[in-house]
Amino acid sequence: MADDNAVSGGRGRAEGEVWDGLVLDEEFIRAAETSEPSARARMLAARWRAEEPEPQPWRSDEPPAGWFFSKARRRRWRRR
């Protein structure tokens, strides 16, 4: 009897039997009702709570600065 307590870490047998039938497979994980947001989502939520983001127009990306969109480069490309 003393050996059983040493093996189970002092827990009762009833507690071990509860977890014996539990299988942590994909079905079990997908059935979980709660999910934690990603780290980036938590970071942005905290940042936006402190200061609201400025509105951005749709597709407001500017072309990169530098040689890639220069007129001289376009002229050289058309000559070929």
Phi and psi restraints in degrees (range 20) as a CNS / XPLOR table:
assign (resid 1 and name C) (resid 2 and name N)
       (resid 2 and name CA) (resid 2 and name C) 1.0 -65.8 20.0 2
assign (resid 2 and name N) (resid 2 and name CA)
       (resid 2 and name C) (resid 3 and name N) 1.0 -32.9 20.0 2
assign (resid 2 and name C) (resid 3 and name N)
       (resid 3 and name CA) (resid 3 and name C) 1.0 -67.2 20.0 2
assign (resid 3 and name N) (resid 3 and name CA)
       (resid 3 and name C) (resid 4 and name N) 1.0 -34.5 20.0 2
assign (resid 3 and name C) (resid 4 and name N)
       (resid 4 and name CA) (resid 4 and name C) 1.0 -63.4 20.0 2
assign (resid 4 and name N) (resid 4 and name CA)
       (resid 4 and name C) (resid 5 and name N) 1.0 -40.7 20.0 2
assign (resid 4 and name C) (resid 5 and name N)
       (resid 5 and name CA) (resid 5 and name C) 1.0 -67.0 20.0 2
assign (resid 5 and name N) (resid 5 and name CA)
       (resid 5 and name C) (resid 6 and name N) 1.0 -36.2 20.0 2
assign (resid 5 and name C) (resid 6 and name N)
       (resid 6 and name CA) (resid 6 and name C) 1.0 -67.2 20.0 2
assign (resid 6 and name N) (resid 6 and name CA)
       (resid 6 and name C) (resid 7 and name N) 1.0 -39.6 20.0 2
assign (resid 6 and name C) (resid 7 and name N)
       (resid 7 and name CA) (resid 7 and name C) 1.0 -70.8 20.0 2
assign (resid 7 and name N) (resid 7 and name CA)
       (resid 7 and name C) (resid 8 and name N) 1.0 -42.1 20.0 2
assign (resid 7 and name C) (resid 8 and name N)
       (resid 8 and name CA) (resid 8 and name C) 1.0 -86.6 20.0 2
assign (resid 8 and name N) (resid 8 and name CA)
       (resid 8 and name C) (resid 9 and name N) 1.0 2.6 20.0 2
assign (resid 8 and name C) (resid 9 and name N)
       (resid 9 and name CA) (resid 9 and name C) 1.0 74.3 20.0 2
assign (resid 9 and name N) (resid 9 and name CA)
       (resid 9 and name C) (resid 10 and name N) 1.0 24.9 20.0 2
assign (resid 9 and name C) (resid 10 and name N)
       (resid 10 and name CA) (resid 10 and name C) 1.0 85.9 20.0 2
assign (resid 10 and name N) (resid 10 and name CA)
       (resid 10 and name C) (resid 11 and name N) 1.0 -2.8 20.0 2
assign (resid 10 and name C) (resid 11 and name N)
       (resid 11 and name CA) (resid 11 and name C) 1.0 -80.4 20.0 2
assign (resid 11 and name N) (resid 11 and name CA)
       (resid 11 and name C) (resid 12 and name N) 1.0 156.9 20.0 2
assign (resid 11 and name C) (resid 12 and name N)
       (resid 12 and name CA) (resid 12 and name C) 1.0 -75.4 20.0 2
assign (resid 12 and name N) (resid 12 and name CA)
       (resid 12 and name C) (resid 13 and name N) 1.0 160.0 20.0 2
assign (resid 12 and name C) (resid 13 and name N)
       (resid 13 and name CA) (resid 13 and name C) 1.0 -66.5 20.0 2
assign (resid 13 and name N) (resid 13 and name CA)
       (resid 13 and name C) (resid 14 and name N) 1.0 -30.6 20.0 2
assign (resid 13 and name C) (resid 14 and name N)
       (resid 14 and name CA) (resid 14 and name C) 1.0 -63.0 20.0 2
assign (resid 14 and name N) (resid 14 and name CA)
       (resid 14 and name C) (resid 15 and name N) 1.0 -37.6 20.0 2
assign (resid 14 and name C) (resid 15 and name N)
       (resid 15 and name CA) (resid 15 and name C) 1.0 -66.8 20.0 2
assign (resid 15 and name N) (resid 15 and name CA)
       (resid 15 and name C) (resid 16 and name N) 1.0 -40.6 20.0 2
assign (resid 15 and name C) (resid 16 and name N)
       (resid 16 and name CA) (resid 16 and name C) 1.0 -65.5 20.0 2
assign (resid 16 and name N) (resid 16 and name CA)
       (resid 16 and name C) (resid 17 and name N) 1.0 -35.5 20.0 2
assign (resid 16 and name C) (resid 17 and name N)
       (resid 17 and name CA) (resid 17 and name C) 1.0 -69.1 20.0 2
assign (resid 17 and name N) (resid 17 and name CA)
       (resid 17 and name C) (resid 18 and name N) 1.0 -28.9 20.0 2
assign (resid 17 and name C) (resid 18 and name N)
       (resid 18 and name CA) (resid 18 and name C) 1.0 -64.3 20.0 2
assign (resid 18 and name N) (resid 18 and name CA)
       (resid 18 and name C) (resid 19 and name N) 1.0 -41.4 20.0 2
assign (resid 18 and name C) (resid 19 and name N)
       (resid 19 and name CA) (resid 19 and name C) 1.0 -87.7 20.0 2
assign (resid 19 and name N) (resid 19 and name CA)
       (resid 19 and name C) (resid 20 and name N) 1.0 -10.6 20.0 2
assign (resid 19 and name C) (resid 20 and name N)
       (resid 20 and name CA) (resid 20 and name C) 1.0 -64.4 20.0 2
assign (resid 20 and name N) (resid 20 and name CA)
       (resid 20 and name C) (resid 21 and name N) 1.0 -35.0 20.0 2
assign (resid 20 and name C) (resid 21 and name N)
       (resid 21 and name CA) (resid 21 and name C) 1.0 -85.7 20.0 2
assign (resid 21 and name N) (resid 21 and name CA)
       (resid 21 and name C) (resid 22 and name N) 1.0 -4.9 20.0 2
assign (resid 21 and name C) (resid 22 and name N)
       (resid 22 and name CA) (resid 22 and name C) 1.0 -81.4 20.0 2
assign (resid 22 and name N) (resid 22 and name CA)
       (resid 22 and name C) (resid 23 and name N) 1.0 127.1 20.0 2
assign (resid 22 and name C) (resid 23 and name N)
       (resid 23 and name CA) (resid 23 and name C) 1.0 -115.8 20.0 2
assign (resid 23 and name N) (resid 23 and name CA)
       (resid 23 and name C) (resid 24 and name N) 1.0 121.0 20.0 2
assign (resid 23 and name C) (resid 24 and name N)
       (resid 24 and name CA) (resid 24 and name C) 1.0 -92.4 20.0 2
assign (resid 24 and name N) (resid 24 and name CA)
       (resid 24 and name C) (resid 25 and name N) 1.0 75.2 20.0 2
assign (resid 24 and name C) (resid 25 and name N)
       (resid 25 and name CA) (resid 25 and name C) 1.0 -104.7 20.0 2
assign (resid 25 and name N) (resid 25 and name CA)
       (resid 25 and name C) (resid 26 and name N) 1.0 -176.4 20.0 2
assign (resid 25 and name C) (resid 26 and name N)
       (resid 26 and name CA) (resid 26 and name C) 1.0 -62.4 20.0 2
assign (resid 26 and name N) (resid 26 and name CA)
       (resid 26 and name C) (resid 27 and name N) 1.0 -37.3 20.0 2
assign (resid 26 and name C) (resid 27 and name N)
       (resid 27 and name CA) (resid 27 and name C) 1.0 -62.9 20.0 2
assign (resid 27 and name N) (resid 27 and name CA)
       (resid 27 and name C) (resid 28 and name N) 1.0 -40.7 20.0 2
assign (resid 27 and name C) (resid 28 and name N)
       (resid 28 and name CA) (resid 28 and name C) 1.0 -64.0 20.0 2
assign (resid 28 and name N) (resid 28 and name CA)
       (resid 28 and name C) (resid 29 and name N) 1.0 -42.9 20.0 2
assign (resid 28 and name C) (resid 29 and name N)
       (resid 29 and name CA) (resid 29 and name C) 1.0 -67.7 20.0 2
assign (resid 29 and name N) (resid 29 and name CA)
       (resid 29 and name C) (resid 30 and name N) 1.0 -43.6 20.0 2
assign (resid 29 and name C) (resid 30 and name N)
       (resid 30 and name CA) (resid 30 and name C) 1.0 -68.6 20.0 2
assign (resid 30 and name N) (resid 30 and name CA)
       (resid 30 and name C) (resid 31 and name N) 1.0 -22.6 20.0 2
assign (resid 30 and name C) (resid 31 and name N)
       (resid 31 and name CA) (resid 31 and name C) 1.0 -79.5 20.0 2
assign (resid 31 and name N) (resid 31 and name CA)
       (resid 31 and name C) (resid 32 and name N) 1.0 -9.4 20.0 2
assign (resid 31 and name C) (resid 32 and name N)
       (resid 32 and name CA) (resid 32 and name C) 1.0 -63.1 20.0 2
assign (resid 32 and name N) (resid 32 and name CA)
       (resid 32 and name C) (resid 33 and name N) 1.0 138.1 20.0 2
assign (resid 32 and name C) (resid 33 and name N)
       (resid 33 and name CA) (resid 33 and name C) 1.0 -85.2 20.0 2
assign (resid 33 and name N) (resid 33 and name CA)
       (resid 33 and name C) (resid 34 and name N) 1.0 -25.4 20.0 2
assign (resid 33 and name C) (resid 34 and name N)
       (resid 34 and name CA) (resid 34 and name C) 1.0 -109.9 20.0 2
assign (resid 34 and name N) (resid 34 and name CA)
       (resid 34 and name C) (resid 35 and name N) 1.0 148.4 20.0 2
assign (resid 34 and name C) (resid 35 and name N)
       (resid 35 and name CA) (resid 35 and name C) 1.0 -138.7 20.0 2
assign (resid 35 and name N) (resid 35 and name CA)
       (resid 35 and name C) (resid 36 and name N) 1.0 144.8 20.0 2
assign (resid 35 and name C) (resid 36 and name N)
       (resid 36 and name CA) (resid 36 and name C) 1.0 -90.5 20.0 2
assign (resid 36 and name N) (resid 36 and name CA)
       (resid 36 and name C) (resid 37 and name N) 1.0 137.3 20.0 2
assign (resid 36 and name C) (resid 37 and name N)
       (resid 37 and name CA) (resid 37 and name C) 1.0 -67.5 20.0 2
assign (resid 37 and name N) (resid 37 and name CA)
       (resid 37 and name C) (resid 38 and name N) 1.0 158.8 20.0 2
assign (resid 37 and name C) (resid 38 and name N)
       (resid 38 and name CA) (resid 38 and name C) 1.0 -67.2 20.0 2
assign (resid 38 and name N) (resid 38 and name CA)
       (resid 38 and name C) (resid 39 and name N) 1.0 164.9 20.0 2
assign (resid 38 and name C) (resid 39 and name N)
       (resid 39 and name CA) (resid 39 and name C) 1.0 -62.1 20.0 2
assign (resid 39 and name N) (resid 39 and name CA)
       (resid 39 and name C) (resid 40 and name N) 1.0 -39.9 20.0 2
assign (resid 39 and name C) (resid 40 and name N)
       (resid 40 and name CA) (resid 40 and name C) 1.0 -65.3 20.0 2
assign (resid 40 and name N) (resid 40 and name CA)
       (resid 40 and name C) (resid 41 and name N) 1.0 -40.5 20.0 2
assign (resid 40 and name C) (resid 41 and name N)
       (resid 41 and name CA) (resid 41 and name C) 1.0 -63.6 20.0 2
assign (resid 41 and name N) (resid 41 and name CA)
       (resid 41 and name C) (resid 42 and name N) 1.0 -40.5 20.0 2
assign (resid 41 and name C) (resid 42 and name N)
       (resid 42 and name CA) (resid 42 and name C) 1.0 -66.2 20.0 2
assign (resid 42 and name N) (resid 42 and name CA)
       (resid 42 and name C) (resid 43 and name N) 1.0 -39.8 20.0 2
assign (resid 42 and name C) (resid 43 and name N)
       (resid 43 and name CA) (resid 43 and name C) 1.0 -63.8 20.0 2
assign (resid 43 and name N) (resid 43 and name CA)
       (resid 43 and name C) (resid 44 and name N) 1.0 -46.1 20.0 2
assign (resid 43 and name C) (resid 44 and name N)
       (resid 44 and name CA) (resid 44 and name C) 1.0 -66.8 20.0 2
assign (resid 44 and name N) (resid 44 and name CA)
       (resid 44 and name C) (resid 45 and name N) 1.0 -38.0 20.0 2
assign (resid 44 and name C) (resid 45 and name N)
       (resid 45 and name CA) (resid 45 and name C) 1.0 -62.9 20.0 2
assign (resid 45 and name N) (resid 45 and name CA)
       (resid 45 and name C) (resid 46 and name N) 1.0 -41.7 20.0 2
assign (resid 45 and name C) (resid 46 and name N)
       (resid 46 and name CA) (resid 46 and name C) 1.0 -66.6 20.0 2
assign (resid 46 and name N) (resid 46 and name CA)
       (resid 46 and name C) (resid 47 and name N) 1.0 -40.8 20.0 2
assign (resid 46 and name C) (resid 47 and name N)
       (resid 47 and name CA) (resid 47 and name C) 1.0 -65.7 20.0 2
assign (resid 47 and name N) (resid 47 and name CA)
       (resid 47 and name C) (resid 48 and name N) 1.0 -41.5 20.0 2
assign (resid 47 and name C) (resid 48 and name N)
       (resid 48 and name CA) (resid 48 and name C) 1.0 -74.5 20.0 2
assign (resid 48 and name N) (resid 48 and name CA)
       (resid 48 and name C) (resid 49 and name N) 1.0 -24.0 20.0 2
assign (resid 48 and name C) (resid 49 and name N)
       (resid 49 and name CA) (resid 49 and name C) 1.0 -65.9 20.0 2
assign (resid 49 and name N) (resid 49 and name CA)
       (resid 49 and name C) (resid 50 and name N) 1.0 -39.0 20.0 2
assign (resid 49 and name C) (resid 50 and name N)
       (resid 50 and name CA) (resid 50 and name C) 1.0 -74.8 20.0 2
assign (resid 50 and name N) (resid 50 and name CA)
       (resid 50 and name C) (resid 51 and name N) 1.0 -42.2 20.0 2
assign (resid 50 and name C) (resid 51 and name N)
       (resid 51 and name CA) (resid 51 and name C) 1.0 -146.7 20.0 2
assign (resid 51 and name N) (resid 51 and name CA)
       (resid 51 and name C) (resid 52 and name N) 1.0 123.1 20.0 2
assign (resid 51 and name C) (resid 52 and name N)
       (resid 52 and name CA) (resid 52 and name C) 1.0 -68.2 20.0 2
assign (resid 52 and name N) (resid 52 and name CA)
       (resid 52 and name C) (resid 53 and name N) 1.0 138.1 20.0 2
assign (resid 52 and name C) (resid 53 and name N)
       (resid 53 and name CA) (resid 53 and name C) 1.0 -70.4 20.0 2
assign (resid 53 and name N) (resid 53 and name CA)
       (resid 53 and name C) (resid 54 and name N) 1.0 153.0 20.0 2
assign (resid 53 and name C) (resid 54 and name N)
       (resid 54 and name CA) (resid 54 and name C) 1.0 -74.2 20.0 2
assign (resid 54 and name N) (resid 54 and name CA)
       (resid 54 and name C) (resid 55 and name N) 1.0 142.8 20.0 2
assign (resid 54 and name C) (resid 55 and name N)
       (resid 55 and name CA) (resid 55 and name C) 1.0 -66.8 20.0 2
assign (resid 55 and name N) (resid 55 and name CA)
       (resid 55 and name C) (resid 56 and name N) 1.0 139.0 20.0 2
assign (resid 55 and name C) (resid 56 and name N)
       (resid 56 and name CA) (resid 56 and name C) 1.0 -116.3 20.0 2
assign (resid 56 and name N) (resid 56 and name CA)
       (resid 56 and name C) (resid 57 and name N) 1.0 131.9 20.0 2
assign (resid 56 and name C) (resid 57 and name N)
       (resid 57 and name CA) (resid 57 and name C) 1.0 -68.0 20.0 2
assign (resid 57 and name N) (resid 57 and name CA)
       (resid 57 and name C) (resid 58 and name N) 1.0 155.5 20.0 2
assign (resid 57 and name C) (resid 58 and name N)
       (resid 58 and name CA) (resid 58 and name C) 1.0 -65.3 20.0 2
assign (resid 58 and name N) (resid 58 and name CA)
       (resid 58 and name C) (resid 59 and name N) 1.0 134.1 20.0 2
assign (resid 58 and name C) (resid 59 and name N)
       (resid 59 and name CA) (resid 59 and name C) 1.0 54.1 20.0 2
assign (resid 59 and name N) (resid 59 and name CA)
       (resid 59 and name C) (resid 60 and name N) 1.0 53.2 20.0 2
assign (resid 59 and name C) (resid 60 and name N)
       (resid 60 and name CA) (resid 60 and name C) 1.0 -89.2 20.0 2
assign (resid 60 and name N) (resid 60 and name CA)
       (resid 60 and name C) (resid 61 and name N) 1.0 12.9 20.0 2
assign (resid 60 and name C) (resid 61 and name N)
       (resid 61 and name CA) (resid 61 and name C) 1.0 -62.6 20.0 2
assign (resid 61 and name N) (resid 61 and name CA)
       (resid 61 and name C) (resid 62 and name N) 1.0 134.9 20.0 2
assign (resid 61 and name C) (resid 62 and name N)
       (resid 62 and name CA) (resid 62 and name C) 1.0 -97.8 20.0 2
assign (resid 62 and name N) (resid 62 and name CA)
       (resid 62 and name C) (resid 63 and name N) 1.0 148.0 20.0 2
assign (resid 62 and name C) (resid 63 and name N)
       (resid 63 and name CA) (resid 63 and name C) 1.0 -65.0 20.0 2
assign (resid 63 and name N) (resid 63 and name CA)
       (resid 63 and name C) (resid 64 and name N) 1.0 151.1 20.0 2
assign (resid 63 and name C) (resid 64 and name N)
       (resid 64 and name CA) (resid 64 and name C) 1.0 -63.8 20.0 2
assign (resid 64 and name N) (resid 64 and name CA)
       (resid 64 and name C) (resid 65 and name N) 1.0 144.9 20.0 2
assign (resid 64 and name C) (resid 65 and name N)
       (resid 65 and name CA) (resid 65 and name C) 1.0 -74.2 20.0 2
assign (resid 65 and name N) (resid 65 and name CA)
       (resid 65 and name C) (resid 66 and name N) 1.0 151.2 20.0 2
assign (resid 65 and name C) (resid 66 and name N)
       (resid 66 and name CA) (resid 66 and name C) 1.0 121.5 20.0 2
assign (resid 66 and name N) (resid 66 and name CA)
       (resid 66 and name C) (resid 67 and name N) 1.0 -157.9 20.0 2
assign (resid 66 and name C) (resid 67 and name N)
       (resid 67 and name CA) (resid 67 and name C) 1.0 -74.5 20.0 2
assign (resid 67 and name N) (resid 67 and name CA)
       (resid 67 and name C) (resid 68 and name N) 1.0 -22.9 20.0 2
assign (resid 67 and name C) (resid 68 and name N)
       (resid 68 and name CA) (resid 68 and name C) 1.0 -62.3 20.0 2
assign (resid 68 and name N) (resid 68 and name CA)
       (resid 68 and name C) (resid 69 and name N) 1.0 -39.0 20.0 2
assign (resid 68 and name C) (resid 69 and name N)
       (resid 69 and name CA) (resid 69 and name C) 1.0 -104.6 20.0 2
assign (resid 69 and name N) (resid 69 and name CA)
       (resid 69 and name C) (resid 70 and name N) 1.0 23.4 20.0 2
assign (resid 69 and name C) (resid 70 and name N)
       (resid 70 and name CA) (resid 70 and name C) 1.0 -76.2 20.0 2
assign (resid 70 and name N) (resid 70 and name CA)
       (resid 70 and name C) (resid 71 and name N) 1.0 153.9 20.0 2
assign (resid 70 and name C) (resid 71 and name N)
       (resid 71 and name CA) (resid 71 and name C) 1.0 -68.3 20.0 2
assign (resid 71 and name N) (resid 71 and name CA)
       (resid 71 and name C) (resid 72 and name N) 1.0 -35.2 20.0 2
assign (resid 71 and name C) (resid 72 and name N)
       (resid 72 and name CA) (resid 72 and name C) 1.0 -63.4 20.0 2
assign (resid 72 and name N) (resid 72 and name CA)
       (resid 72 and name C) (resid 73 and name N) 1.0 -40.1 20.0 2
assign (resid 72 and name C) (resid 73 and name N)
       (resid 73 and name CA) (resid 73 and name C) 1.0 -65.6 20.0 2
assign (resid 73 and name N) (resid 73 and name CA)
       (resid 73 and name C) (resid 74 and name N) 1.0 -38.7 20.0 2
assign (resid 73 and name C) (resid 74 and name N)
       (resid 74 and name CA) (resid 74 and name C) 1.0 -64.2 20.0 2
assign (resid 74 and name N) (resid 74 and name CA)
       (resid 74 and name C) (resid 75 and name N) 1.0 -40.8 20.0 2
assign (resid 74 and name C) (resid 75 and name N)
       (resid 75 and name CA) (resid 75 and name C) 1.0 -62.9 20.0 2
assign (resid 75 and name N) (resid 75 and name CA)
       (resid 75 and name C) (resid 76 and name N) 1.0 -43.1 20.0 2
assign (resid 75 and name C) (resid 76 and name N)
       (resid 76 and name CA) (resid 76 and name C) 1.0 -64.5 20.0 2
assign (resid 76 and name N) (resid 76 and name CA)
       (resid 76 and name C) (resid 77 and name N) 1.0 -35.4 20.0 2
assign (resid 76 and name C) (resid 77 and name N)
       (resid 77 and name CA) (resid 77 and name C) 1.0 -70.0 20.0 2
assign (resid 77 and name N) (resid 77 and name CA)
       (resid 77 and name C) (resid 78 and name N) 1.0 -35.9 20.0 2
assign (resid 77 and name C) (resid 78 and name N)
       (resid 78 and name CA) (resid 78 and name C) 1.0 -73.2 20.0 2
assign (resid 78 and name N) (resid 78 and name CA)
       (resid 78 and name C) (resid 79 and name N) 1.0 -26.4 20.0 2
assign (resid 78 and name C) (resid 79 and name N)
       (resid 79 and name CA) (resid 79 and name C) 1.0 -67.6 20.0 2
assign (resid 79 and name N) (resid 79 and name CA)
       (resid 79 and name C) (resid 80 and name N) 1.0 -28.7 20.0 2
